[in-house]
Amino acid sequence: MFVFPLSMALPPLFEARLASARALTPSVRELTFERLDGRAMVFEPGQWVNMVLPIAVAEASDIKRSYSLASAPDGTPRFSIAVTRVEGGPGSTWLHVAAPGTTLPFIGPQGFFTRPAASTAPSLLVATGTGVTPMRSMLLAAVAAGSRTPAWVLLGVRREHDLLYGAELAALAAEHSFVRFEATLSQPPEGWTGRRGYVQTHARALWEELSALGADGSPPPHVFVCGLERMVGSMRELLRKDMGLPRQQVHSERYD
C-alpha cells in the first residue's frame, strides 16, 4: 500500500479503486474510481485530482498526473476522469490498459476553475478535447441542483468521432431548455451540417446571443474556457481584448 509522507497535509490524500472503464472515443478512455475509505467524494464542479501512478521515470519510482473530474459530486464515493491516450506518454498509456480493481493513491480535489451548481449567471462553456470534462461536471451538477440558469457548451474537436460525451450533452440539451450544446469540427466530413472550424470562430456570436437573454436584468454571462494552451490563450485574447469582457467574467484552465 502507498504510504503518504507525514509532512504532506493538504490537499486531502486518499486511495481509490478502479471500478469501471469505457471508451469515449478512439483515443479517450473514461475511468470511474471508488474511494477505499467509503467517504463521499466531495468537490466543486470543475476541480481536478492528482493521481500517483506506479511508473518509474528517471530517478523517480512513480509519476503524478492531473485530471479534471468529469462526474458531478453526488454524495457517493465514486468519481470519473477522462484520459486521452498520448503517443509515447507513459501515464496515459498505463491508464488506458489499467484493469478494474487497480488501486491508486490520489491527491485532491484541487483547483479554482469552478462554477457553483446554483449559479445565477448564464455561462458559455468553451472546450476542446478533454477540456469538456469539467464542463460535463458543471452541467450535471446544475441539472441535479434544479438550476434553470442558461449554460451553453461549445465543444471543438477535429472529427465527429472525437466528440466525447457528445451524445450525452445533446441529450441534456434536448431534455433541459437551459442547456445548449454546439459542436464544431475542424476536419468535418462531407455532409456535416454542424458548425465548422475552431471554437474561436463561434464564441463571440454565441456569447452575444446568450447576453441577449439577460434583458430581464440577470447577471451578465460568464465564460469558462478549458483546453490546450494555444486555444485558451486565443480565447482569452478574444474575450478580454477584442470583446472587452472584465476579468471577473472570464475563467480559464489549460491542461498542457
Secondary structure, DSSP 8 states (H G I E B T S, - for coil): -----TT--SS-EEEEEEEEEEEEETTEEEEEEEETT-------TT-EEEEEE---BTTBS-EEEEEE--S---SSSEEEEEEE--TT-HHHHHHHH--TT-EEEEEEEE-S----TT--S-EEEEEEGGGHHHHHHHHHHHHHTT--S-EEEEEEESSGGG-TTHHHHHHHHHH-TTEEEEEEESS--TT--SEES-HHHHHHHHHHHHHHGGGGS----EEEEEE-HHHHHHHHIIIIIIS---GGGEEEEE--
